[in-house]
Amino acid sequence: MAVQWRKSTHSGGANDQHCVELGRLAPGAGVGVRDSKDPEAGHITLSFAEFANLIEQVKQFPAR
């Protein structure tokens, strides 16, 4: 199964250093998270529960 990577809508232009892509991995394997500027470097794999927890933690950060 080929992973379809999706770039975050919060990622900016060419000078943005914070570019993230997400991809749903094989069924039951969770979510892949990678740097969109260096996709060949690999990704981290999070379970759906870990990913949901990460999103909740990110929401705790104040907006810039």
Backbone torsions as a table, in degrees:
resi	resn	phi	psi	omega
1	MET	NA	123.5	177.6
2	ALA	-80.0	133.6	179.9
3	VAL	-80.7	131.2	175.0
4	GLN	-96.4	108.9	-177.9
5	TRP	-85.6	141.6	-179.8
6	ARG	-124.9	126.1	179.9
7	LYS	-80.6	140.0	178.7
8	SER	-61.1	141.3	176.1
9	THR	-70.7	-14.5	178.2
10	HIS	-86.5	-8.8	176.5
11	SER	-73.9	136.2	-175.7
12	GLY	-93.5	-148.6	-176.4
13	GLY	-80.4	-161.4	-174.6
14	ALA	-61.6	-27.0	-178.0
15	ASN	-92.6	-0.2	-179.9
16	ASP	-74.3	125.9	-179.6
17	GLN	-87.5	-4.6	-174.8
18	HIS	-116.5	76.9	-178.9
19	CYS	-113.0	122.3	-176.3
20	VAL	-124.4	141.8	172.6
21	GLU	-123.2	146.2	177.7
22	LEU	-119.7	147.9	176.1
23	GLY	-147.1	136.1	175.2
24	ARG	-78.9	123.6	-177.4
25	LEU	-84.0	-173.4	-179.8
26	ALA	-51.3	152.7	-178.7
27	PRO	-49.4	127.4	179.2
28	GLY	82.3	-4.1	-176.8
29	ALA	-90.0	-14.8	177.2
30	GLY	100.9	-149.9	-174.3
31	VAL	-119.7	135.0	174.3
32	GLY	-95.9	141.2	178.0
33	VAL	-128.4	127.4	-179.3
34	ARG	-142.7	165.3	176.8
35	ASP	-81.7	118.0	-177.0
36	SER	-67.7	-19.7	178.5
37	LYS	-83.5	-12.6	179.1
38	ASP	-142.8	61.6	-174.5
39	PRO	-63.4	-24.0	-180.0
40	GLU	-74.9	-10.9	-179.5
41	ALA	-75.8	-6.3	179.1
42	GLY	100.0	-169.8	-177.5
43	HIS	-146.7	164.7	170.4
44	ILE	-99.9	150.1	-179.9
45	THR	-110.9	126.6	177.8
46	LEU	-120.1	141.1	171.4
47	SER	-67.9	166.1	178.9
48	PHE	-62.3	-36.0	177.9
49	ALA	-66.7	-42.3	178.3
50	GLU	-64.2	-40.2	179.6
51	PHE	-65.1	-43.5	178.1
52	ALA	-60.8	-40.7	177.7
53	ASN	-64.2	-42.5	177.7
54	LEU	-59.0	-44.9	-179.9
55	ILE	-61.7	-42.7	178.8
56	GLU	-62.8	-39.0	178.4
57	GLN	-67.0	-41.0	179.8
58	VAL	-62.8	-36.7	179.4
59	LYS	-63.8	-19.2	180.0
60	GLN	-75.2	-20.5	-179.0
61	PHE	-71.7	139.8	177.0
62	PRO	-68.5	146.4	177.6
63	ALA	-67.2	147.2	177.5
64	ARG	-95.6	NA	NA
